[in-house]
Amino acid sequence: MTAPLHEPTAEAAPSAAEEAAVAGADAKAVQGRSLGRIAWERLKRDKLALTGGVVVLFLIVVAIFAPLITNIVGQDPDVYHEDLIDPLFGTPRGSLGGISGDHWFGVEPVNGRDIFARIVHGARISLLVGFLSAVVAVIIGTVLGVLAGFFGGWVDALISRVMDGLLAFPQLLFIIALVSVMPNEMLGLSGTGVRLFVMILVIGFFGWPYIGRVVRGQTLSMREREYVEAARSLGAGRFYILFKELLPNLVAPIIVYTTMMIPTNILTEAALSFLGVGVKPPTSSWGQMLSSAIDYYQSDPMYMVIPGLAIFITVLAFNLFGDGVRDALDPKGSR
């Protein structure tokens, strides 16, 4: 018997390093990703949203540390610098509204207060009203929206009619009338504190129907899902289903709508201060600065441009970030 022309050769056994690499590749291939990680990866790809988020974070830090920032630059928002004002025209000396190394954004006409310090302190008022009124609206809207969508019937009809009535109500006029008749002292607060408290409550109260409608619609669709029916079949009570099954799945739309509600509230606060029913001097506010700048927009245009840019940049940053969060949390999105 002759030997085979080609004898089979023994294959080399894979090394331990190769086996570990293959095992690692397989593990990586089957590794799951949480919804939060998927949303973060989507958000990272949206450069505009990330830019807006960075600006929002920067504004929050500025608002929190406003006194420290103004102390570092050596300016006080309430100190007058009348020596920097032209006594004849009442406008700042120099060009561009008195911008200099000491006064980065110039000074106000007539009194010479530092605009940079007042812009920094004004950020506290705008962000405080924007955030807290959004919290009030989210709490009321989430509770009533879930109740309307889950229970249905007369509960849904009653809450829906209340929403319709509030959406048709002239919010701005009501706030103007209410703030105008509020006492200077209330609940241990006085002056600006009373006005801030009233603005936060009223803006939040009139804002909850918007998020309430969103939550109601989501609840109506979720209450018939398989996991809710499975919980019912296992004997789960209504409140268990509400808090354990429905509310966790409503977090994403609530977060998205909150990020888009805050800039609207900031604009409302600026409008109220512009109309003279927001915070009162000497407390600084962007809307109040715009209102004061009307008389000087020709002789000192920078006094109007700077607070206007502050409002524009803040609202734009929140809107860009809110759009990015909405796209990142959308399970059907492709971004």
Salt bridges, closest charged atoms under 4 A:
GLU41 OE1 - ARG33 NH1 2.42
GLU41 OE2 - ARG37 NE 3.22
ASP46 OD2 - ARG335 NH2 2.97
ASP78 OD1 - ARG118 NH1 3.45
GLU108 OE1 - ARG113 NE 2.93
GLU108 OE2 - ARG118 NE 3.12
ASP114 OD1 - HIS103 ND1 2.79
ASP156 OD1 - ARG216 NE 2.61
ASP164 OD2 - ARG161 NH2 2.96
ASP164 OD1 - ARG213 NH2 2.49
GLU224 OE2 - ARG223 NE 3.40
GLU229 OE2 - ARG232 NH1 2.98
ASP323 OD1 - ARG326 NH1 3.71
ASP327 OD1 - ARG326 NE 3.62
ASP327 OD2 - ARG335 NH1 2.66
